[in-house]
Amino acid sequence: MYIHVGDWVKADYNGQVVVGYVTTLHPDDMTCVISVTQCDTNKKLKRLYLKFQEIITVNFVSFEPEDVGDLVDIALITGDKKWFHELVTRFQAWKEQEKELNT
């Protein structure tokens, strides 16, 4: 499994499913830090230090057009220009599709 900064991950942390994006990698000890966006039992959990083996999936997140605004905010906060442009491109494609369906 290849993990990069900015990847979205789903992980099993002490029996809890957590979702977040990778902010820091420590490849020497096979760990990373994620910014938690969802957690089954602890809504206050913001950052988590994980072993690579605790990660269930990488870049699994699918989203809807109404999610783009929040994701763009995250891309801007993290300085991820590539992701920002991917989000804008995908959103523009959705808008074009919607426009074609409504005409």
Secondary structure as GFF3:
##gff-version 3
##sequence-region A 1 103
A	DSSP	beta_strand	8	13	.	.	.	ID=ss1
A	DSSP	beta_strand	16	26	.	.	.	ID=ss2
A	DSSP	three_ten_helix	27	29	.	.	.	ID=ss3
A	DSSP	beta_strand	31	39	.	.	.	ID=ss4
A	DSSP	beta_strand	47	51	.	.	.	ID=ss5
A	DSSP	three_ten_helix	52	54	.	.	.	ID=ss6
A	DSSP	beta_strand	55	58	.	.	.	ID=ss7
A	DSSP	three_ten_helix	65	67	.	.	.	ID=ss8
A	DSSP	alpha_helix	68	78	.	.	.	ID=ss9
A	DSSP	alpha_helix	81	101	.	.	.	ID=ss10
###
